[in-house]
Amino acid sequence: MIGALRHALRLQTAHRAPDGGGGWHLVWQDVAARPLVYAAIESAGGGEALRQHKRTPAVSHRLRIRYRSDMTAGMRLIDMAGGAAYEIVSLHDAAGDARWLEIAALKKPL
């Protein structure tokens, strides 16, 4: 499994910043302590799903990384080499032993 973790990604979290006109916009910043994550990435099929009578993008990829306790849904992983962002939809402890995280994500271009 370790050899499959060949994709170096940067973990980022969103912060709201004022836009100068009374509104807000999202600013993405690297997680300060340990932004670099190595992952195995596989396609999950993609497509769209019908949720609450709206078409929303379904999960497009599944990622597997070493366990981290500082990750949550809503964060993203950036693949600078591939020019893509993986927006984290959900994540869970793969075996319940705090060794691996399985992440469901939606891939978007940077």
N, C-alpha and C positions, 0 to 999 in steps of 0.2 A: 504494500500500500504506500509506503514512503516514497517509492520511485514515481508514483502517479502524481505526487504533489509538485508538479513542475511549472505551474503558473504563479508568478510573483505578482501579487495584487496589493493595492494600498487601501486600507480601511478608512472610510470617511464618514463623518456625521454631519448633519445639516444644522445650521443655526440661522435664526431670523435676524436680518440686518435692515435698518431703516433705509429707504430708497431716496430720501431727501424730499419727497413730495407728500409725506404723511402716510405712506404705505410701507410695506415690507417686502423683501425678497429673500430667497434662500441662498445661503452661502455655504458651500461644502468645504470642510477642513479635515485634514488628516487627524486621526486619533493620535493624541500627543505621545503617549507612552510607547506603543508598539504598533506603528501603522502598517508594517509589512506582514503580509499573510501569504503562505504558500498553499495552493489549492489544486485539487483534481476537479476538472470541469467536464460535464457531459450534458448533451442536449436532452431536454425533457419533452420535446415535441412542439411546444409553442402553441400558437393559435389564439383564439379568443374564448372567453367564457361569459355566460350570462349570469350576472350577479345583481340582485335587486332591480331587475328589469332594465339593466344597463349593460352594454357590451364593454367588458374590461379585458385588458391583456391577461392571458393566463401565464403561468410560470413557464419560462422558456428554457431554463437551465437548472441543473442541480450541481452544487459544489460541495466538496468534502474537505474539511480542514481539521487541523489539530484543535482540540477544545480551547475555547476562550470564554471567559465569563463576562467580558465587557461588550459583547455584541448583542444587538437587538434588531428586530424588524424595523425597517425605515432607514437603516444605514445603507451604505453602498460600498462595493469593492470595485476599484478602478484597475483595469488592465491597460497600462500605457502602451505596451507592445502591440496589443490587438486593437487599440483605439475604442475600447468599450467600457461601459459601466454596468455592473450587475447590481440592480436594486434588490435588496433583501426583502422578500415577502414573508418568509417564515424560516425558523431554524429550530433544530432540536438535537438533543444529545443522542447520538446514533444508537448506543448500546446501554445508555444509562449509567456509564462508568466514568464520565468526564474525561474521555480520551479523544473522541471525535465529534465534530459538529456536522450535521447535514443541513445544507442551506438550499431553500427553494428561492430562485431569483428570476428577475426579468432583465434580459440583456437589452441595453440601449446604446446607440452610438454616442461617442463623446462630442 
